[in-house]
Amino acid sequence: MSTPAVEWELSGFGDEIDDDPKIQIAVMQALGANHIEVRSAWGTNIVDLDEAQLRELKSLLDAADMKVSAIASPIGKVDVSLPVEHEVERLRRAVNAAKVLESRYIRIFSFYYGEDVAVESIRDAVIERMRALADVAEESGVVLLHENEKDIYGDVPERVLDIIESVASPVLKVAWDAANFVQVGVKPFDDAYAKLRPHLEYLQVKDALFSNATVVPAGEGDGDVLRTVEALKADGYTGFASLEPHLAGAHGLGGFSGPTAFGIAARAFAKVLNEAGVETK
């Protein structure tokens, strides 16, 4: 007797498709998604959109019956030496965007540090800043998703777990990025899944190769995407899976794929989901 399929919510980083949100929405809908993750629109980062732009974006989404899975903010993608209030203020802008676009999730990071700085030396400063961000989230009714980006404090599973357990906030959760783990030499499933699964709230979909850190479509790299999807299904996960292919290039604040490569990434992930018995809606 076959195991019944479960359903996850498919989403994706719209600005990996095009700067124009109309094109972002059209492509995501063509791929069968009812959600989109917003990192930028019209070439402007989400925390820099003014109120009129946010309202216009909301109107476009409403007209297409499209919802926002998460605000893909750049919060925490700055050097840890900056004052605590620097990112607190930017988070308040991200919270406002989340309220206007009706999303409960905001992606964040856990701070860069200089090449000559020992990672252990910044731990207390990172925890202080993450606690301050969590305070804003708690009072605002949003959930923060920490992404394991390379070159930040929380790049490996042990330090991600340290952040989550030390801040100990119900609104600070894990966004899982297999490619980023691979790019820092971590075997995602073997080294990270058991540690982080209790806190895993959101799945970002990209893959990478250990040999040269190149990002590849899901299931075609060393990111254990199929094993992770199968385990999440078995664990009862029913949340978002957000495509972030990075197939045409990456930079400090994100990446780009274009409509064609984005479609390739979506089909590759659909193949993984089909093999695991997961459907999307």
Accessible surface in RSA format (square Angstrom, percent):
REM  Atomic radii and reference values for relative SASA: ProtOr
REM  Chains: A
REM  Algorithm: Lee & Richards
REM  Probe-radius: 1.40
REM  Slices: 20
REM RES _ NUM      All-atoms   Total-Side   Main-Chain    Non-polar    All polar
REM                ABS   REL    ABS   REL    ABS   REL    ABS   REL    ABS   REL
RES MET A   1   242.84 125.8 153.35 101.5  89.49 213.1 129.74 110.3 113.10 149.8
RES SER A   2    99.89  84.4  77.03 102.8  22.86  52.7  52.75 112.3  47.14  66.0
RES THR A   3    98.75  70.2  76.94  78.0  21.81  52.0  44.42  59.7  54.33  82.1
RES PRO A   4   104.18  75.9  92.23  84.1  11.95  43.4 103.28  85.3   0.90   5.6
RES ALA A   5    47.96  44.1  18.36  28.3  29.60  67.3  18.44  26.0  29.52  78.2
RES VAL A   6    40.91  26.9  35.79  32.4   5.11  12.3  40.91  35.5   0.00   0.0
RES GLU A   7    78.98  45.3  71.25  53.9   7.73  18.4  20.23  39.1  58.75  48.0
RES TRP A   8     0.00   0.0   0.00   0.0   0.00   0.0   0.00   0.0   0.00   0.0
RES GLU A   9    36.69  21.1  36.69  27.8   0.00   0.0   9.52  18.4  27.16  22.2
RES LEU A  10    13.05   7.3  13.05   9.3   0.00   0.0  13.05   9.2   0.00   0.0
RES SER A  11     0.00   0.0   0.00   0.0   0.00   0.0   0.00   0.0   0.00   0.0
RES GLY A  12     0.00   0.0   0.00   N/A   0.00   0.0   0.00   0.0   0.00   0.0
RES PHE A  13     0.00   0.0   0.00   0.0   0.00   0.0   0.00   0.0   0.00   0.0
RES GLY A  14     0.09   0.1   0.00   N/A   0.09   0.1   0.09   0.2   0.00   0.0
RES ASP A  15    15.49  10.9  10.84  10.8   4.65  11.0   3.37   7.9  12.12  12.1
RES GLU A  16     0.00   0.0   0.00   0.0   0.00   0.0   0.00   0.0   0.00   0.0
RES ILE A  17     0.30   0.2   0.00   0.0   0.30   0.7   0.00   0.0   0.30   0.8
RES ASP A  18    41.34  29.0  40.12  39.9   1.22   2.9   1.45   3.4  39.89  39.8
RES ASP A  19    81.36  57.0  77.97  77.6   3.39   8.0  19.73  46.4  61.64  61.5
RES ASP A  20    48.86  34.2  47.17  47.0   1.69   4.0  15.94  37.5  32.93  32.8
RES PRO A  21     0.85   0.6   0.85   0.8   0.00   0.0   0.85   0.7   0.00   0.0
RES LYS A  22   129.03  62.9 120.40  73.9   8.63  20.5  66.01  59.4  63.02  67.1
RES ILE A  23    71.03  40.4  69.40  51.7   1.63   3.9  71.03  51.1   0.00   0.0
RES GLN A  24     4.55   2.5   4.55   3.3   0.00   0.0   0.00   0.0   4.55   3.4
RES ILE A  25    10.19   5.8  10.19   7.6   0.00   0.0  10.19   7.3   0.00   0.0
RES ALA A  26    58.44  53.7  48.25  74.5  10.20  23.2  53.41  75.2   5.03  13.3
RES VAL A  27    28.58  18.8  26.75  24.2   1.83   4.4  28.58  24.8   0.00   0.0
RES MET A  28     0.00   0.0   0.00   0.0   0.00   0.0   0.00   0.0   0.00   0.0
RES GLN A  29    77.64  43.4  61.57  45.0  16.07  38.3  20.39  43.4  57.24  43.4
RES ALA A  30    89.42  82.2  45.82  70.7  43.61  99.2  58.67  82.6  30.76  81.5
RES LEU A  31    46.89  26.1  23.45  16.8  23.44  58.9  28.78  20.2  18.11  48.7
RES GLY A  32    47.33  58.4   0.00   N/A  47.33  58.4  35.05  96.2  12.28  27.5
RES ALA A  33     1.93   1.8   0.00   0.0   1.93   4.4   0.00   0.0   1.93   5.1
RES ASN A  34    78.55  54.2  77.51  74.9   1.04   2.5  15.32  36.9  63.22  61.1
RES HIS A  35    21.03  11.5  21.03  14.6   0.00   0.0  10.54  10.9  10.49  12.2
RES ILE A  36     2.75   1.6   2.75   2.0   0.00   0.0   2.75   2.0   0.00   0.0
RES GLU A  37     0.51   0.3   0.39   0.3   0.12   0.3   0.00   0.0   0.51   0.4
RES VAL A  38     5.43   3.6   4.07   3.7   1.36   3.3   5.43   4.7   0.00   0.0
RES ARG A  39     6.11   2.6   5.88   3.0   0.23   0.5   3.46   4.7   2.65   1.6
RES SER A  40    15.19  12.8  14.84  19.8   0.35   0.8   8.22  17.5   6.97   9.8
RES ALA A  41     0.66   0.6   0.61   0.9   0.06   0.1   0.66   0.9   0.00   0.0
RES TRP A  42    83.20  33.4  58.16  28.2  25.04  58.8  47.87  25.5  35.33  57.3
RES GLY A  43    52.41  64.6   0.00   N/A  52.41  64.6  17.49  48.0  34.93  78.2
RES THR A  44    39.69  28.2  36.27  36.8   3.43   8.2  17.79  23.9  21.90  33.1
RES ASN A  45    22.95  15.8  16.71  16.2   6.24  15.0  12.61  30.4  10.34  10.0
RES ILE A  46     1.71   1.0   0.00   0.0   1.71   4.1   0.00   0.0   1.71   4.6
RES VAL A  47     2.13   1.4   1.21   1.1   0.91   2.2   1.74   1.5   0.39   1.1
RES ASP A  48    87.39  61.2  70.35  70.0  17.04  40.3  17.36  40.9  70.03  69.8
RES LEU A  49     5.10   2.8   0.00   0.0   5.10  12.8   0.00   0.0   5.10  13.7
RES ASP A  50    76.26  53.4  72.45  72.1   3.81   9.0  38.48  90.6  37.77  37.7
RES GLU A  51    82.48  47.4  76.40  57.8   6.08  14.5  55.98 108.3  26.50  21.6
RES ALA A  52    74.83  68.8  59.94  92.5  14.88  33.9  67.85  95.6   6.97  18.5
RES GLN A  53    52.73  29.5  52.22  38.2   0.50   1.2  14.92  31.8  37.81  28.7
RES LEU A  54     4.09   2.3   4.09   2.9   0.00   0.0   4.09   2.9   0.00   0.0
RES ARG A  55   131.92  55.4 130.06  66.3   1.86   4.4  50.68  69.3  81.24  49.2
RES GLU A  56    92.83  53.3  86.26  65.3   6.57  15.6  30.56  59.1  62.27  50.8
RES LEU A  57     4.46   2.5   4.46   3.2   0.00   0.0   4.46   3.1   0.00   0.0
RES LYS A  58    32.95  16.1  32.95  20.2   0.00   0.0  20.03  18.0  12.93  13.8
RES SER A  59    68.45  57.8  59.97  80.0   8.48  19.5  33.03  70.3  35.41  49.6
RES LEU A  60    35.21  19.6  32.12  23.0   3.08   7.8  32.63  22.9   2.58   6.9
RES LEU A  61     3.02   1.7   3.02   2.2   0.00   0.0   3.02   2.1   0.00   0.0
RES ASP A  62    81.70  57.2  61.17  60.9  20.53  48.5  28.91  68.0  52.79  52.6
RES ALA A  63    94.77  87.1  49.10  75.8  45.67 103.9  62.69  88.3  32.07  85.0
RES ALA A  64    26.55  24.4  12.00  18.5  14.55  33.1  22.40  31.5   4.14  11.0
RES ASP A  65   114.18  80.0 102.58 102.1  11.60  27.4  33.09  77.9  81.08  80.9
RES MET A  66     5.66   2.9   0.03   0.0   5.63  13.4   0.03   0.0   5.63   7.5
RES LYS A  67   128.34  62.6 123.94  76.0   4.40  10.5  84.48  76.0  43.86  46.7
RES VAL A  68     8.30   5.5   0.60   0.5   7.70  18.6   0.60   0.5   7.70  20.9
RES SER A  69     1.93   1.6   0.00   0.0   1.93   4.4   0.14   0.3   1.79   2.5
RES ALA A  70     0.00   0.0   0.00   0.0   0.00   0.0   0.00   0.0   0.00   0.0
RES ILE A  71     0.00   0.0   0.00   0.0   0.00   0.0   0.00   0.0   0.00   0.0
RES ALA A  72     0.08   0.1   0.00   0.0   0.08   0.2   0.00   0.0   0.08   0.2
RES SER A  73     0.00   0.0   0.00   0.0   0.00   0.0   0.00   0.0   0.00   0.0
RES PRO A  74     4.71   3.4   4.12   3.8   0.59   2.2   4.49   3.7   0.22   1.3
RES ILE A  75     0.00   0.0   0.00   0.0   0.00   0.0   0.00   0.0   0.00   0.0
RES GLY A  76     0.00   0.0   0.00   N/A   0.00   0.0   0.00   0.0   0.00   0.0
RES LYS A  77    22.04  10.8   9.20   5.6  12.84  30.6   1.47   1.3  20.58  21.9
RES VAL A  78    24.15  15.9  18.76  17.0   5.39  13.0  24.15  21.0   0.00   0.0
RES ASP A  79    53.43  37.4  47.70  47.5   5.72  13.5  25.14  59.2  28.29  28.2
RES VAL A  80    12.38   8.1  11.00  10.0   1.38   3.3  11.09   9.6   1.29   3.5
RES SER A  81    91.74  77.5  59.54  79.5  32.20  74.2  49.26 104.9  42.48  59.5
RES LEU A  82    63.57  35.4  62.01  44.4   1.57   3.9  62.89  44.2   0.68   1.8
RES PRO A  83    88.04  64.2  77.85  71.0  10.19  37.1  85.69  70.7   2.35  14.6
RES VAL A  84    38.68  25.5  33.53  30.4   5.16  12.4  33.97  29.5   4.71  12.8
RES GLU A  85    91.54  52.6  89.68  67.8   1.87   4.4  53.25 103.0  38.29  31.3
RES HIS A  86    73.70  40.3  61.42  42.7  12.29  31.4  44.35  45.7  29.35  34.2
RES GLU A  87     3.56   2.0   3.56   2.7   0.00   0.0   3.56   6.9   0.00   0.0
RES VAL A  88     7.50   4.9   7.50   6.8   0.00   0.0   7.50   6.5   0.00   0.0
RES GLU A  89    86.46  49.6  84.44  63.9   2.02   4.8  41.32  79.9  45.14  36.9
RES ARG A  90    58.90  24.7  58.72  29.9   0.18   0.4  29.01  39.6  29.89  18.1
RES LEU A  91     0.00   0.0   0.00   0.0   0.00   0.0   0.00   0.0   0.00   0.0
RES ARG A  92   103.16  43.3  95.61  48.7   7.55  18.0  41.35  56.5  61.82  37.5
RES ARG A  93   116.72  49.0 109.68  55.9   7.04  16.8  45.84  62.7  70.87  43.0
RES ALA A  94     0.00   0.0   0.00   0.0   0.00   0.0   0.00   0.0   0.00   0.0
RES VAL A  95    13.70   9.0  13.70  12.4   0.00   0.0  13.70  11.9   0.00   0.0
RES ASN A  96    58.31  40.2  54.60  52.8   3.71   8.9  20.00  48.1  38.31  37.0
RES ALA A  97     0.27   0.2   0.27   0.4   0.00   0.0   0.27   0.4   0.00   0.0
RES ALA A  98     0.42   0.4   0.01   0.0   0.41   0.9   0.03   0.0   0.39   1.0
RES LYS A  99   111.01  54.2  93.65  57.5  17.36  41.3  68.28  61.5  42.73  45.5
RES VAL A 100    10.98   7.2   3.58   3.2   7.40  17.8   7.64   6.6   3.34   9.1
RES LEU A 101     3.84   2.1   0.00   0.0   3.84   9.7   0.00   0.0   3.84  10.3
RES GLU A 102   129.96  74.6 100.55  76.1  29.41  70.0  41.04  79.4  88.92  72.6
RES SER A 103    10.70   9.0   0.06   0.1  10.63  24.5   4.81  10.2   5.89   8.2
RES ARG A 104   130.59  54.8 122.87  62.6   7.72  18.4  57.45  78.5  73.15  44.3
RES TYR A 105    17.52   8.2  17.52  10.0   0.00   0.0   4.65   3.5  12.87  15.9
RES ILE A 106     0.00   0.0   0.00   0.0   0.00   0.0   0.00   0.0   0.00   0.0
RES ARG A 107     5.99   2.5   5.99   3.1   0.00   0.0   0.36   0.5   5.63   3.4
RES ILE A 108     0.00   0.0   0.00   0.0   0.00   0.0   0.00   0.0   0.00   0.0
RES PHE A 109     0.23   0.1   0.23   0.1   0.00   0.0   0.23   0.1   0.00   0.0
RES SER A 110     0.00   0.0   0.00   0.0   0.00   0.0   0.00   0.0   0.00   0.0
RES PHE A 111     3.28   1.6   3.28   2.0   0.00   0.0   3.28   2.0   0.00   0.0
RES TYR A 112    59.83  27.9  59.83  34.0   0.00   0.0  50.98  38.3   8.85  10.9
RES TYR A 113    53.56  25.0  34.89  19.9  18.67  48.6  17.38  13.1  36.18  44.6
RES GLY A 114    28.24  34.8   0.00   N/A  28.24  34.8  25.64  70.4   2.60   5.8
RES GLU A 115   189.60 108.9 147.84 111.8  41.76  99.4  69.70 134.8 119.90  97.9
RES ASP A 116   140.30  98.3  99.89  99.4  40.41  95.5  51.53 121.3  88.77  88.5
RES VAL A 117    57.12  37.6  45.53  41.2  11.59  27.9  49.78  43.3   7.34  19.9
RES ALA A 118    60.49  55.6  44.29  68.4  16.19  36.8  54.77  77.1   5.72  15.2
RES VAL A 119    21.83  14.4  18.46  16.7   3.38   8.1  18.46  16.0   3.38   9.2
RES GLU A 120   133.76  76.8 115.90  87.7  17.86  42.5  71.92 139.1  61.84  50.5
RES SER A 121    82.88  70.0  41.57  55.5  41.31  95.2  49.41 105.2  33.47  46.9
RES ILE A 122    10.55   6.0   9.37   7.0   1.18   2.8  10.55   7.6   0.00   0.0
RES ARG A 123    82.38  34.6  82.27  41.9   0.11   0.3  33.65  46.0  48.73  29.5
RES ASP A 124   105.91  74.2  98.35  97.9   7.56  17.9  39.43  92.8  66.49  66.3
RES ALA A 125    31.07  28.6  25.61  39.5   5.46  12.4  28.95  40.8   2.12   5.6
RES VAL A 126     0.00   0.0   0.00   0.0   0.00   0.0   0.00   0.0   0.00   0.0
RES ILE A 127    25.85  14.7  25.85  19.3   0.00   0.0  25.85  18.6   0.00   0.0
RES GLU A 128    98.11  56.3  88.24  66.8   9.88  23.5  38.57  74.6  59.54  48.6
RES ARG A 129    26.63  11.2  26.17  13.3   0.46   1.1   3.29   4.5  23.34  14.1
RES MET A 130     0.36   0.2   0.10   0.1   0.25   0.6   0.10   0.1   0.25   0.3
RES ARG A 131    77.55  32.6  77.55  39.5   0.00   0.0  50.76  69.4  26.79  16.2
RES ALA A 132    21.28  19.6  16.39  25.3   4.89  11.1  19.71  27.8   1.57   4.2
RES LEU A 133     1.15   0.6   1.15   0.8   0.00   0.0   1.15   0.8   0.00   0.0
RES ALA A 134     0.00   0.0   0.00   0.0   0.00   0.0   0.00   0.0   0.00   0.0
RES ASP A 135    66.08  46.3  62.30  62.0   3.79   9.0  23.80  56.0  42.29  42.2
RES VAL A 136     5.49   3.6   5.41   4.9   0.08   0.2   5.41   4.7   0.08   0.2
RES ALA A 137     0.00   0.0   0.00   0.0   0.00   0.0   0.00   0.0   0.00   0.0
RES GLU A 138    74.62  42.8  49.91  37.8  24.71  58.8  21.18  41.0  53.45  43.6
RES GLU A 139   123.50  70.9  80.04  60.6  43.47 103.5  44.57  86.2  78.94  64.4
RES SER A 140    21.76  18.4  10.77  14.4  10.99  25.3  10.71  22.8  11.05  15.5
RES GLY A 141    60.74  74.9   0.00   N/A  60.74  74.9  36.40  99.9  24.34  54.5
RES VAL A 142     2.55   1.7   2.10   1.9   0.45   1.1   2.20   1.9   0.35   1.0
RES VAL A 143    12.20   8.0  12.20  11.0   0.00   0.0  12.20  10.6   0.00   0.0
RES LEU A 144     0.06   0.0   0.06   0.0   0.00   0.0   0.06   0.0   0.00   0.0
RES LEU A 145     0.97   0.5   0.97   0.7   0.00   0.0   0.97   0.7   0.00   0.0
RES HIS A 146     0.58   0.3   0.23   0.2   0.35   0.9   0.11   0.1   0.47   0.5
RES GLU A 147     1.38   0.8   1.38   1.0   0.00   0.0   0.00   0.0   1.38   1.1
RES ASN A 148     2.61   1.8   2.30   2.2   0.31   0.8   1.90   4.6   0.71   0.7
RES GLU A 149    21.05  12.1  21.05  15.9   0.00   0.0   0.00   0.0  21.05  17.2
RES LYS A 150    66.47  32.4  65.42  40.1   1.05   2.5  49.14  44.2  17.33  18.5
RES ASP A 151    95.07  66.6  86.11  85.7   8.96  21.2  22.15  52.1  72.92  72.7
RES ILE A 152     0.00   0.0   0.00   0.0   0.00   0.0   0.00   0.0   0.00   0.0
RES TYR A 153     7.62   3.6   7.62   4.3   0.00   0.0   0.75   0.6   6.87   8.5
RES GLY A 154     0.00   0.0   0.00   N/A   0.00   0.0   0.00   0.0   0.00   0.0
RES ASP A 155    13.71   9.6  13.71  13.6   0.00   0.0   0.00   0.0  13.71  13.7
RES VAL A 156    28.90  19.0  28.90  26.2   0.00   0.0  28.90  25.1   0.00   0.0
RES PRO A 157     1.45   1.1   1.45   1.3   0.00   0.0   1.45   1.2   0.00   0.0
RES GLU A 158    96.25  55.3  87.22  66.0   9.03  21.5  57.68 111.6  38.57  31.5
RES ARG A 159    54.82  23.0  54.77  27.9   0.05   0.1  16.67  22.8  38.15  23.1
RES VAL A 160     1.33   0.9   1.33   1.2   0.00   0.0   1.33   1.2   0.00   0.0
RES LEU A 161    36.12  20.1  36.12  25.8   0.00   0.0  36.12  25.4   0.00   0.0
RES ASP A 162    34.45  24.1  27.89  27.8   6.56  15.5  20.00  47.1  14.46  14.4
RES ILE A 163     0.08   0.0   0.08   0.1   0.00   0.0   0.08   0.1   0.00   0.0
RES ILE A 164     8.70   5.0   6.71   5.0   1.99   4.8   6.71   4.8   1.99   5.4
RES GLU A 165   105.78  60.7  85.68  64.8  20.10  47.9  32.68  63.2  73.11  59.7
RES SER A 166    46.98  39.7  14.01  18.7  32.96  75.9  15.37  32.7  31.60  44.3
RES VAL A 167     4.34   2.9   0.00   0.0   4.34  10.5   0.57   0.5   3.77  10.2
RES ALA A 168    74.91  68.9  44.12  68.1  30.79  70.0  54.68  77.0  20.24  53.6
RES SER A 169     9.81   8.3   0.00   0.0   9.81  22.6   1.68   3.6   8.13  11.4
RES PRO A 170   101.82  74.2  84.44  77.0  17.38  63.2  92.36  76.3   9.45  58.8
RES VAL A 171    22.57  14.8  22.57  20.4   0.00   0.0  22.57  19.6   0.00   0.0
RES LEU A 172     2.07   1.2   0.42   0.3   1.65   4.2   0.42   0.3   1.65   4.5
RES LYS A 173    54.78  26.7  54.78  33.6   0.00   0.0  12.98  11.7  41.80  44.5
RES VAL A 174     2.20   1.4   2.20   2.0   0.00   0.0   2.20   1.9   0.00   0.0
RES ALA A 175     0.10   0.1   0.03   0.1   0.07   0.2   0.04   0.1   0.06   0.2
RES TRP A 176     1.39   0.6   1.39   0.7   0.00   0.0   0.47   0.2   0.93   1.5
RES ASP A 177     0.00   0.0   0.00   0.0   0.00   0.0   0.00   0.0   0.00   0.0
RES ALA A 178     4.35   4.0   4.35   6.7   0.00   0.0   4.35   6.1   0.00   0.0
RES ALA A 179     0.00   0.0   0.00   0.0   0.00   0.0   0.00   0.0   0.00   0.0
RES ASN A 180     1.45   1.0   1.37   1.3   0.08   0.2   0.00   0.0   1.45   1.4
RES PHE A 181     0.65   0.3   0.65   0.4   0.00   0.0   0.65   0.4   0.00   0.0
RES VAL A 182     4.28   2.8   0.02   0.0   4.27  10.3   0.02   0.0   4.27  11.6
RES GLN A 183    38.81  21.7  12.46   9.1  26.35  62.7   3.09   6.6  35.72  27.1
RES VAL A 184    45.06  29.7  15.36  13.9  29.70  71.6  24.81  21.6  20.25  54.9
RES GLY A 185    57.67  71.1   0.00   N/A  57.67  71.1  27.26  74.8  30.40  68.1
RES VAL A 186    12.54   8.2  12.19  11.0   0.34   0.8  12.54  10.9   0.00   0.0
RES LYS A 187   111.84  54.6 111.77  68.6   0.07   0.2  55.61  50.1  56.23  59.9
RES PRO A 188     0.00   0.0   0.00   0.0   0.00   0.0   0.00   0.0   0.00   0.0
RES PHE A 189    45.80  22.9  41.73  25.8   4.07  10.6  41.73  25.3   4.07  11.6
RES ASP A 190    88.14  61.7  52.25  52.0  35.89  84.9  22.68  53.4  65.46  65.3
RES ASP A 191    54.06  37.9  48.41  48.2   5.65  13.4  15.93  37.5  38.13  38.0
RES ALA A 192     0.44   0.4   0.00   0.0   0.44   1.0   0.12   0.2   0.32   0.8
RES TYR A 193    17.90   8.4  17.85  10.2   0.05   0.1  17.85  13.4   0.05   0.1
RES ALA A 194    89.58  82.4  67.01 103.4  22.57  51.3  72.93 102.7  16.65  44.1
RES LYS A 195    81.15  39.6  69.04  42.4  12.11  28.8  47.65  42.9  33.51  35.7
RES LEU A 196     0.55   0.3   0.55   0.4   0.00   0.0   0.55   0.4   0.00   0.0
RES ARG A 197    49.18  20.6  49.02  25.0   0.16   0.4  21.05  28.8  28.13  17.1
RES PRO A 198   100.15  73.0  61.26  55.8  38.88 141.3  73.46  60.6  26.69 165.9
RES HIS A 199    43.91  24.0  42.25  29.4   1.66   4.2  30.16  31.1  13.75  16.0
RES LEU A 200     8.89   5.0   0.00   0.0   8.89  22.4   0.00   0.0   8.89  23.9
RES GLU A 201    48.80  28.0  41.81  31.6   6.99  16.7   4.69   9.1  44.11  36.0
RES TYR A 202     0.30   0.1   0.30   0.2   0.00   0.0   0.30   0.2   0.00   0.0
RES LEU A 203     9.23   5.1   9.23   6.6   0.00   0.0   9.23   6.5   0.00   0.0
RES GLN A 204     2.65   1.5   0.50   0.4   2.15   5.1   0.00   0.0   2.65   2.0
RES VAL A 205     8.26   5.4   2.87   2.6   5.38  13.0   5.84   5.1   2.41   6.5
RES LYS A 206     7.15   3.5   4.37   2.7   2.77   6.6   4.23   3.8   2.92   3.1
RES ASP A 207     0.56   0.4   0.56   0.6   0.00   0.0   0.00   0.0   0.56   0.6
RES ALA A 208     0.00   0.0   0.00   0.0   0.00   0.0   0.00   0.0   0.00   0.0
RES LEU A 209    49.71  27.7  49.60  35.5   0.12   0.3  49.60  34.8   0.12   0.3
RES PHE A 210    85.96  43.0  60.75  37.6  25.22  65.6  61.90  37.5  24.07  68.9
RES SER A 211   102.61  86.7  57.14  76.3  45.47 104.7  59.71 127.1  42.90  60.1
RES ASN A 212    96.96  66.9  67.51  65.2  29.45  70.9  38.18  91.9  58.78  56.8
RES ALA A 213    43.98  40.4  37.88  58.4   6.11  13.9  39.38  55.5   4.60  12.2
RES THR A 214    65.28  46.4  57.13  57.9   8.15  19.4  49.10  66.0  16.18  24.5
RES VAL A 215    24.56  16.2  12.24  11.1  12.32  29.7  12.24  10.6  12.32  33.4
RES VAL A 216    22.09  14.5  20.83  18.9   1.25   3.0  21.24  18.5   0.84   2.3
RES PRO A 217    20.28  14.8  18.03  16.4   2.25   8.2  20.28  16.7   0.00   0.0
RES ALA A 218     5.08   4.7   0.91   1.4   4.16   9.5   0.91   1.3   4.16  11.0
RES GLY A 219    44.98  55.5   0.00   N/A  44.98  55.5  12.02  33.0  32.96  73.8
RES GLU A 220   107.93  62.0  81.37  61.6  26.56  63.2  40.37  78.1  67.56  55.2
RES GLY A 221    23.99  29.6   0.00   N/A  23.99  29.6   1.27   3.5  22.73  50.9
RES ASP A 222    54.78  38.4  45.95  45.7   8.82  20.9   9.00  21.2  45.78  45.7
RES GLY A 223     0.02   0.0   0.00   N/A   0.02   0.0   0.00   0.0   0.02   0.0
RES ASP A 224    35.36  24.8  23.70  23.6  11.65  27.6   9.11  21.4  26.25  26.2
RES VAL A 225    14.82   9.8  10.58   9.6   4.24  10.2  11.99  10.4   2.83   7.7
RES LEU A 226    47.74  26.6  45.99  32.9   1.76   4.4  45.99  32.3   1.76   4.7
RES ARG A 227   103.53  43.5 100.45  51.2   3.08   7.3  48.02  65.6  55.51  33.6
RES THR A 228     2.56   1.8   2.56   2.6   0.00   0.0   2.56   3.4   0.00   0.0
RES VAL A 229     0.73   0.5   0.73   0.7   0.00   0.0   0.73   0.6   0.00   0.0
RES GLU A 230    74.64  42.9  69.18  52.3   5.46  13.0  25.09  48.5  49.55  40.5
RES ALA A 231    18.85  17.3  11.60  17.9   7.26  16.5  18.50  26.0   0.36   0.9
RES LEU A 232     0.00   0.0   0.00   0.0   0.00   0.0   0.00   0.0   0.00   0.0
RES LYS A 233    34.51  16.8  27.12  16.6   7.39  17.6  15.65  14.1  18.87  20.1
RES ALA A 234    89.79  82.6  47.74  73.7  42.05  95.7  59.36  83.6  30.43  80.6
RES ASP A 235    76.11  53.3  43.72  43.5  32.38  76.6  15.80  37.2  60.30  60.1
RES GLY A 236    49.05  60.5   0.00   N/A  49.05  60.5  31.42  86.2  17.63  39.5
RES TYR A 237    14.77   6.9  10.24   5.8   4.53  11.8  14.33  10.8   0.44   0.5
RES THR A 238    89.24  63.5  73.86  74.9  15.38  36.7  41.28  55.4  47.96  72.5
RES GLY A 239    20.77  25.6   0.00   N/A  20.77  25.6  20.11  55.2   0.66   1.5
RES PHE A 240    31.83  15.9  31.70  19.6   0.13   0.3  31.70  19.2   0.13   0.4
RES ALA A 241     0.00   0.0   0.00   0.0   0.00   0.0   0.00   0.0   0.00   0.0
RES SER A 242     0.00   0.0   0.00   0.0   0.00   0.0   0.00   0.0   0.00   0.0
RES LEU A 243     1.34   0.7   1.34   1.0   0.00   0.0   1.34   0.9   0.00   0.0
RES GLU A 244     3.32   1.9   3.32   2.5   0.00   0.0   0.00   0.0   3.32   2.7
RES PRO A 245     3.73   2.7   0.23   0.2   3.50  12.7   3.71   3.1   0.02   0.1
RES HIS A 246    22.82  12.5  15.47  10.8   7.35  18.8   5.58   5.8  17.24  20.1
RES LEU A 247    50.56  28.2  17.17  12.3  33.38  83.9  18.35  12.9  32.21  86.7
RES ALA A 248    67.48  62.0  26.41  40.8  41.06  93.4  36.07  50.8  31.40  83.2
RES GLY A 249    35.91  44.3   0.00   N/A  35.91  44.3  34.24  94.0   1.67   3.7
RES ALA A 250    67.78  62.3  30.70  47.4  37.08  84.4  31.15  43.9  36.63  97.0
RES HIS A 251   119.97  65.6  96.53  67.1  23.44  60.0  85.84  88.5  34.13  39.7
RES GLY A 252    51.99  64.1   0.00   N/A  51.99  64.1  39.00 107.0  12.99  29.1
RES LEU A 253    86.79  48.3  82.11  58.7   4.68  11.8  82.42  57.9   4.37  11.8
RES GLY A 254     4.63   5.7   0.00   N/A   4.63   5.7   4.18  11.5   0.45   1.0
RES GLY A 255     4.95   6.1   0.00   N/A   4.95   6.1   0.00   0.0   4.95  11.1
RES PHE A 256    88.75  44.4  88.65  54.9   0.10   0.3  88.65  53.7   0.10   0.3
RES SER A 257     7.89   6.7   0.00   0.0   7.89  18.2   0.00   0.0   7.89  11.0
RES GLY A 258     8.29  10.2   0.00   N/A   8.29  10.2   8.29  22.8   0.00   0.0
RES PRO A 259    64.75  47.2  58.86  53.7   5.89  21.4  59.14  48.8   5.61  34.9
RES THR A 260   106.75  75.9  97.30  98.6   9.45  22.5  70.01  94.0  36.73  55.5
RES ALA A 261    21.21  19.5  19.43  30.0   1.78   4.0  19.79  27.9   1.42   3.8
RES PHE A 262     0.00   0.0   0.00   0.0   0.00   0.0   0.00   0.0   0.00   0.0
RES GLY A 263     6.35   7.8   0.00   N/A   6.35   7.8   6.35  17.4   0.00   0.0
RES ILE A 264    79.66  45.3  77.83  58.0   1.83   4.4  78.52  56.5   1.15   3.1
RES ALA A 265     4.74   4.4   4.18   6.5   0.55   1.3   4.18   5.9   0.55   1.5
RES ALA A 266    11.35  10.4   5.88   9.1   5.47  12.4   6.60   9.3   4.74  12.6
RES ARG A 267   147.75  62.0 140.29  71.5   7.46  17.8  73.39 100.3  74.36  45.1
RES ALA A 268    13.81  12.7   4.45   6.9   9.36  21.3  11.91  16.8   1.90   5.0
RES PHE A 269     2.17   1.1   2.17   1.3   0.00   0.0   2.17   1.3   0.00   0.0
RES ALA A 270    53.78  49.4  48.16  74.3   5.62  12.8  50.16  70.6   3.62   9.6
RES LYS A 271   155.71  76.0 147.70  90.6   8.01  19.1  96.90  87.2  58.81  62.6
RES VAL A 272    10.85   7.1   9.86   8.9   0.99   2.4  10.85   9.4   0.00   0.0
RES LEU A 273     8.40   4.7   8.40   6.0   0.00   0.0   8.40   5.9   0.00   0.0
RES ASN A 274   122.05  84.2 104.16 100.7  17.89  43.1  19.69  47.4 102.36  98.9
RES GLU A 275   114.73  65.9  84.29  63.8  30.44  72.5  34.91  67.5  79.83  65.2
RES ALA A 276     9.47   8.7   0.00   0.0   9.47  21.5   2.92   4.1   6.55  17.3
RES GLY A 277    23.09  28.5   0.00   N/A  23.09  28.5  22.79  62.5   0.30   0.7
RES VAL A 278     5.32   3.5   0.00   0.0   5.32  12.8   0.00   0.0   5.32  14.4
RES GLU A 279    94.78  54.4  90.71  68.6   4.08   9.7  32.58  63.0  62.20  50.8
RES THR A 280    48.91  34.8  23.98  24.3  24.93  59.4   0.57   0.8  48.35  73.1
RES LYS A 281    91.85  44.8  83.59  51.3   8.26  19.7  42.94  38.7  48.91  52.1
END  Absolute sums over single chains surface
CHAIN  1 A    11282.5       8769.6       2512.9       6126.5       5156.0
END  Absolute sums over all chains
TOTAL         11282.5       8769.6       2512.9       6126.5       5156.0
